[in-house]
Amino acid sequence: MTSVQPALSNISSPLRTIRIGSRKSQLALVQTYWVREQLQQRFPDISFEVHTMSTQGDNILDVALAKIGDKGLFTKELELGMLNQEIDFAVHSLKDLPTCLPEGLALAAVTERENPADALVVHQKHKDKQIDTLPEGTVIGTSSLRRLAQLRYHFPHFTFKDVRGNLNTRLAKLDDGEYDVLILAAAGLQRLGMSDRIHQILPTELSLYAVGQGALGIECRADDLQVLSLLKAIEHVPTRDRVLAERAFLRELEGGCQVPIGVDTQLDENTLTLTGLVASVDGKRLVKDSVTGTASEAENLGIQLAHKLRQQGATEILAEIFQTVQRS
């Protein structure tokens, strides 16, 4: 991961020890220490400390994410830590960060995106298969309603089974034969040095990725000008433009992290194309469309696309999903 932003040459106010908040998972810590390293290289005279916290999403591992129904599953405790002055900023997988932040907090920086695509990881017995040649009844492990809905739409003959736990736990379940294949974020595997487990990158024709997937979002107190200035040094502006469009699209649809909403953004110089979809959990209905404009109007593009999909039936699909989640 790299950044196109230049380092800041000086910070006018007195410097202090900066406390970074992170979840305790292996992936979260890898990401957080990468951010710490980037900042330390640019600001060698500042001390950066990592403080870890457990979140609700980390502690509840025996319930499907969609059934917990909380938009801040992996962020709320870190946000409270910032508001209570226990930490100064938090590093999130941006796909986990709700589109509406608590009052007093801000999305300070977005790092350069890794590959945002979904990846197919297979049991050894399927090493000669691609997703479209897997046999009927193949057991697909995923905890994402977005992946579930899209794959059911394209492959109704597969069997789908929820899978929770950290990445190593899920891979162990796959290798033990509990699942035939897993669908995981390519970026997470790459960051953990597990690129060799990626059997196939799923094309966007089969699986649009989650809003913000592959990027890190760094959140801090909105009035902490010193930390805001520091974090701008590692922001990747093209990625921020892409994810601002995606997050506006999700926010306008009033969707949470666990709703079957997928996106794809392409940035060609200053031209931004946003594709989005909403699908029913059973995979029987799917609406999909695109909009194109300039990067400077990223958020407006997200809002425009949300309105287009609502006109095509997204409102009804989402209403049914929310009712199902509430009943669960």
N, C-alpha and C positions, 0 to 999 in steps of 0.2 A: 504494500500500500504506500502510495506516495502522495504528495501534495503539490499543487502548483502555486500556492500562496507563498510569498516571500516572508522570511522571518521579520518580526518587528525589531527595530534597532534599539528602542528604549521604551520604558514605561515610566511615566512621570511621577506617579504616586509611590510611596514607600512599599517595598516588596515584603511578602510574608510567605510562610509555608502554605502551599496550596494542597488541600485535601481532596483526593479524587475518590468518588464512590463507585463501587462495582458489585455486581452479583458475585457469588462464590463459585459459580460453575467454571469449568476449565476454559470453555470458549470465551466467557465474559472476561476472565482474567487475562487471557491472551490478548484480547482486544484492548483492554484497559492499559496493560503494560505497553502495548504498541503506542497508544496515545501518549502515555507518560514519556516514552522514549523520544517521540517526535517533539514534544514540548521541551524536554530536557536539553535536546540538541540545540534548540533555538534560544533557550533561556537558561544557560548553565549556572547562573548565579541564584536561581530560584530553586527551592526545595519542593519536590512533589511527592506526596505520600499517598499510598493506596489504602483505602479503608473498605472492607467487604461487608456486605449485608445479605441476608436471606430474604427473598420475596415470597409472596403468596404462591406464585407459580412454581417456585422451587420446592415449596413445602408440600403442595398437594399433588401427588404423583399417581394417585389411583383413580382419578376422575378425568374424563376427557376435557380438554381445554374449553371447548364450546359450552359445556354444561356448567362450568364455574361461572361464566357470564360476567366477568369483571374486565373492563377495558385496560386496567392498570396492573394486570397480573404480575408483570415482571418489572414494574417501575415505581409503584406507589411508595414502597418503603424507602427507596432512594430519594424520591421527591420530598418525603417528610424529613429525611436527613438534611436536605438542602435548606428547607424552610426553617428547620430548627437550628441552623448554623453548625451542624455536626460535620458536614462535608461542603465543599465549595462548588463542585460540579460532578456530574455523573455521566458515565459512558454507557450508552445503550446500543443494542442492535436496533437500528431505526425502525424496523418492522414491528418491534414490540412497543414503540412509544406512541401513545394515543395522539390523535390529531388535535385534540383540545387539551392544552396543558393547564395545570392549576394556576390560579392567580399568583403572580409574583415570580413565576418561572418562565424561562424562554429557551427556545432551541438556538443555542449559541453558535454551533458549527456543525457542518456535515462533512465527513471525510470522503476521500475518493472511493468510489464504489468498486467492490470486487464483482466478479461475475454474479449477476442477480438471479440467474436461472435456477430452476429445480433440477435435481440430479437423480438418476436411477442408480441404486446400489443393490447388487444382487447376491443371492446365495450362490455358492460355488456351482451348484447343479444347473444354474441358469446362465453360466458364463458365456454361452454361445448364442444367447437370445438378446433381442432388443425389445423395447416395451411393446411394439406392435406384433411381435412373434411369440410372446409369452402364451402359454396354454390357458384354456378356459379353466376357471377356478383358481388361478394364481392368487395367493394371499398377499395383498399389498398392505404394508404398514405405513400409516401416516396419522398424525394428530391434527392435521390441518383440514378444515372444512373446505377451504379454497381448492386444495389439491384433490380432495375427495370428490367434490362436485364436478370438477373438470374431467377427471379420469373416468368417473361414472358415465359422463356424457359420451366420451369417446370409446370407452371399453366397458360396457355394461356386463360383460361376461366374467369380469374379475371379482374376487372376494376382497372386501376391505375390512381392516382390523385396526383399531386405535393402538398407538404405541406412544408411551411416555418415557421419561427418564433422560439423563444426559446422553450425549452422543455415543460415548463408549458403551453405555448400557444398551442402547438401541441396537448398535452394531453387534453386540454379543448375542442379543435375542435373535437377530437375523442369522448369525453364524451357527446358532444352536438349532436352527430349523423352525423356530416359532413363526417366522415369516418367510415368504419366498423372495420378496424384494422390499426395499424401503424407498420412499421418496423423501429426499432431504435437500436442504439448501446447499448448492455447490460452494458458496462463499464460506460457510462454516467448516466444511471439510477442507477447503484450501487453507484456511487460517490455522487449522490444527495440524497441518502437514499430512493430511490424509487424502490427498488428491488421487492416490492410487486406488482408492475405494470407489471413485466415480466411474461407473460403467458406461453411462450415457447421459449427456446433457439433453434434457427434454426441450424440444423446440417450442417456441411460443405458440405455435399452432395447436399444440396439445395442452400446454400449461402456462398461462400467464402468471407471472410471479407476484409475490405479496408487495404491497405498497412499502417502499423503503428497503426492500430486501437487498442485501449485499453492502449496504452503507452503514456507517456508524453515526449516530446522532448524539451530540454532546449537549447536555442540558445544564443550565446554571440559573442562579438568581438573576432576575431581570435588571436589578439595580446594582449589580456588582460589576462596575465598569472595568475594573482592573482585570478580572477573569474573562470578561467578554472580549477585551482587547487581546489577551493572550491566546484565546481559543481561535480568533480569526486568523491567526498565523498558520493554522493547519486546515483551514476550510478549503474545499475543492468546489469552486463556483459552478462548473458544469454539472456536477452531481447534485448540488443544492438546487439548481434550476429544475432538474428532472424530478427530484423528490418533492419539491414544492407543488408541482403540477399533480403528482400522484396523491399527495396528502390532501390537497384541496378537493380532488375527486372523491376520495374516501369520506372526507368530512361532510361534503355536500350530500352524499348518499346516507349520512348518519350511520355509517357502518363501523363496526369495531374490528379489532384484530382477528376475531374468530368468525368472520362472516365471509362467505364465498365470493369475494371481490378480488379480481386479478388485474394487473396492469402490465404494460410494456411502454417504455419511453425511449425514443431515439432522438439524439441531438446532433444535427448536421450543421456545423458552424453556429449560426444563430437561429436555425429553424428547428423547432421542437415539435415532435409528433407523439401524441399520447393515445394509446389504445387501452381500452378498459372493458371489463365484462362483469356481469352479475349472473350467477347460476343458482339453480335450486339444488338443495343438498342431495336429492335423489338423482341428479344429473339429467333430468328429463327436459328441463327448460334452461336456456342460456341466451342472454342478449349481449351483444358485443358491437363496439363501434370505435371510431377514431376521430381525433381532431388534430389540426396542425396550425401552428402560429409561431410567433417569435418567443425566444426564451424569456424576454422581459415581461411577457404576459402569462407566465407559467401558471399562476394560480387561477387566472381567469379561464385558461384552457381546461383545467380540472373541473371547474364549475360548469362550463359549457358541456363537457362530456357527460357529467352526471345528469344534466337536464335531458340530453339526448337519450340516455339509457332509460331514464324514468318514462319518457314518452313511448319507449318500446316495451315496457312491462316490468322494469326493474323494481318499481315501487311495490307491486303486488308480490313479487318473488321475495323481497326483503321483509315485507310484512308477515308473510307466512313463516319465514325463518325465525324472526324475532318471537313470534307466538310459540313456536316449537321450543326455542331455548328457554323461554319463561316457564313453560309447562315442565320442562326437565328440571 
